[in-house]
């Protein structure tokens, strides 16, 4: 039995017409692949979850998280019912399954629960009866039977976790774009649709702003070795396969250029050197639940250093306040916030084997006279912080600089079936 | 422990302001009655269930009943979450419970399921933790864990069934009117709010069109001896208690005058006499799922009779068709439909012990020159069919004729506590 999981996001089921389109798409797939079994996972209709959050916030100031999850879970409940009805009308037997029916067990961290286990008995029984299970994404149930939700990107996680538990051949993520591009096609006209990337690259790209997949779901897919396919619900195409590194024929030096506009930069001037000061600053930020991304430090001048770090933009005012509260005690000169920044990154597995990526990157940016304010690196990516107004120019120039480079060839040639 | 169940209907939770009002009402009740425990049951926000039905029907022609119930159940899920949040914000610990959490077991007749059993363990545990259970009305779960719904009036049934299972002292039904009236106050200005009626009377009045309670819930309350209280969510007052007959101090000859405009009348002219013909007509109607209410027959003239019966107005065209199909075979002259009729009834326990109610009824109608087309009686009610245009006049004249009569006095004086 060839089993695949197909997940349809909020825009794919955004109205009744689209829900019926999804039903026809599944019907068409089964007609072409009669030997396949399909498990579907759906999100709430786009905008519905935000509407429910708004409803709760209009009702009370601080909605109790347990009750918030009971409320939010209705979003997916509506779509599974409508999709199951639409499939049945097309003559495709189907059966909607809520989280407690699909036995998706989570911890009890309401509004951001983690999946602990999926008992796939009901899903398998449903398949054995010849019915398509239509599973509510985004939701789970804790050991006491309380409704939980998985937070943003939750439906992708449900789909990947189900695919892992069912040992599915692949998990298809249907969305409103044809797949993953080498750069955002809205700002880089030469961006190419990638036919294959590996989980590690996709994880970096997702974290860095390629909004097609939530990093948590990519991480999950990587950990459980689930091949992912991202493709469009609305236009035919083969999409982007996200596979294990060893299944890639080629390892491009740079697979994609990504950017993110959601960060802000805080700089502490003339901080006395030494690990105690750093520890105090970042300890205070951690206690305030502020996530710090990049950190850079200038060399010591007269025993003092300038230190910069980036934080999520929506937390930046609070982060500045926390930082400024540390300033007097530490004897620093002051702290300031800069919000007009962009983080631009090049990502690619081949980077591991190829020297000179950073040099080529700086050369390309220098040609456009773009100042680099901070630099961060990992094994397979290099990120820079640049003034926000230069973001698009930076992406385009980096794309031009890297996309023509010859890829490394994988010796173990293994074309994944499509 | 004094335990009460309080059920809030769709208009009582019709918007966020009203949901917060309900939370304050419960908070106020508990402040005044600290020794009481309260279990709440809520409906979907008014109009929400119809909106969901509409959504399903816009999506597919014949929604699969199982999926319809998954969809409809979201309506109450939204209100339990919002009410629980609102209670928690007021400092009243609360916990929403879906049907599967409150363990409300039903058969699997989707969209019109019957409650088979309620295991009240979770509700009791919730109470023992000092939390108010906020239970979703209208929904249940079958033995395989499928979501079911109870049909129209379902939330009242949930409330009454819970009150029975918990052996609650009373089940309060909060609605948008102050209680049950001796006649519809919109058409009869002298209508009085009734402080007490018995289940049997209320059952007749509910079936006959007093829309405050669904007959199924009254039947349930009667069967399980649950005292019901109907009162307004919005204006203070003691409402109407619906109690066991033996708890009534007085048994008025006529408790109320009701009317219904939802019937149509079909007449078969010159049907050959004999039980075979009748059996064939009503057998055909039954096979077409058409519910027949009143039936009258004229005396035989030359071996033939005219027969009239009433059916729900929305089924009347189909009923006429079924009837007309029988006409040639039976050798009757023809069948006709009359839709402009009203059913007006007088209901009262005391009627059992009091002769002359029918006589007084006809006298009152004759005074207004209202023709009576059909007559039906039970132990505690007399119904007549009159032309629809005379409905309001008939109700007012009957109210005047009966409401001044002295009640029978119950020997076992038992004023129910309020």
Interface residues (C-beta under 8 A of the other chain):
Chain A: X16 X19 X20 X52 X55 X56 X58 X59 X60 X61 X62 X63 X64 X66 X67 X68 X70 X71 X73 X74 X77 X78 X80 X81 X82 X84 X85 X86 X88 X89 X95 X96 X98 X100 X101 X145 X146 X147
Chain B: X16 X19 X20 X52 X55 X56 X58 X59 X60 X61 X62 X63 X64 X66 X67 X68 X70 X71 X73 X74 X77 X78 X80 X81 X82 X84 X85 X86 X88 X89 X95 X96 X98 X100 X101 X145 X146 X147
